[in-house]
């Protein structure tokens, strides 16, 4: 199962709970995809790079989530895409609580000690 699939299932399950509103911050590529009507989708990210930070902060300030759950990291974000690495700190600086689900480990770089 891909992280996006997991996120969709989790968001749909949470949205069925009484008194809980769920939103997903996503890449703009999914703007026209079908979504569960009980899950609000913010397709504002254009590549998960540093220039997306103002759009992410705007969503956090306007939607005001109690908790931000990050599906993190995914192998597709390795390399020059810095936003996934900085997202927990950005969320915390906006005064929001952060929870993370780790789907795989970081690739090892540098010396490995046993």
C-alpha positions in Angstrom: 0.0 0.0 0.0 1.3 3.4 -0.9 1.4 6.3 1.6 -1.3 8.1 -0.3 -3.6 5.1 -0.1 -2.9 4.7 3.6 -3.6 8.4 4.1 -6.9 8.2 2.2 -8.1 5.2 4.2 -7.0 6.8 7.5 -8.7 10.2 6.7 -11.9 8.4 5.7 -12.0 6.3 8.8 -11.3 9.3 11.1 -13.9 11.5 9.3 -16.6 9.0 10.3 -16.0 9.7 14.0 -18.5 12.1 15.6 -17.1 15.6 16.2 -14.0 15.1 14.1 -13.1 17.1 11.0 -10.4 15.8 8.8 -8.4 17.5 6.1 -5.5 16.4 3.9 -2.7 18.7 2.7 -1.7 17.3 -0.7 0.1 18.0 -3.9 -1.8 20.0 -6.5 -1.7 17.1 -8.8 -4.7 15.5 -7.0 -6.9 18.6 -7.2 -9.3 17.0 -9.6 -9.3 13.5 -8.1 -12.4 12.2 -6.4 -12.4 12.6 -2.6 -14.5 11.5 0.3 -16.9 14.5 0.8 -16.3 14.3 4.5 -12.6 14.9 4.1 -11.4 18.4 3.1 -8.5 18.3 0.7 -6.0 21.2 0.3 -4.1 20.5 -2.9 -1.7 23.4 -2.5 1.7 21.9 -2.7 3.6 22.2 -6.0 6.5 19.8 -5.6 7.2 19.7 -1.9 10.0 22.3 -2.1 10.9 25.3 0.0 8.7 27.7 -2.1 5.6 25.7 -0.9 6.1 26.8 2.7 3.9 30.0 2.5 1.0 27.9 1.1 1.4 25.3 3.8 1.5 28.0 6.5 -1.6 29.7 5.1 -3.5 26.4 5.3 -2.4 25.8 8.9 -3.4 29.3 9.9 -6.8 29.2 8.2 -7.8 25.7 9.0 -6.3 25.6 12.5 -6.0 21.9 13.0 -5.7 20.5 16.6 -3.2 17.8 15.4 -1.2 17.4 12.2 -0.5 13.8 11.3 2.4 13.5 8.8 2.9 10.3 6.8 6.6 10.5 6.7 9.0 9.9 5.0 8.2 8.4 1.7 10.9 7.3 -0.7 9.6 9.7 -3.3 10.7 12.7 -1.2 14.4 11.8 -0.9 16.8 14.1 -2.6 16.2 17.8 -3.1 12.6 18.0 -1.9 13.2 19.7 1.5 9.6 20.4 2.6 8.9 16.9 3.9 12.0 17.1 6.1 11.1 20.6 7.4 7.3 20.0 7.7 7.3 18.9 11.4 9.2 22.0 12.4 7.0 24.3 10.3 3.8 22.8 11.8 5.3 23.2 15.4 6.2 26.8 14.7 2.6 27.4 13.7 1.6 26.3 17.1 0.1 22.9 16.1 0.8 19.5 17.5 2.6 17.0 15.3 2.3 13.2 15.0 4.2 11.2 12.5 3.9 7.8 11.0 7.1 6.4 9.6 6.7 4.2 6.6 10.4 3.5 5.9 13.7 4.6 7.2 16.1 7.3 5.8 18.7 6.0 3.4 22.0 5.6 5.2 24.7 8.1 4.3 28.2 8.4 5.7 29.9 5.8 7.9 27.9 3.0 9.4 28.8 1.9 12.9 28.1 -1.5 14.2 
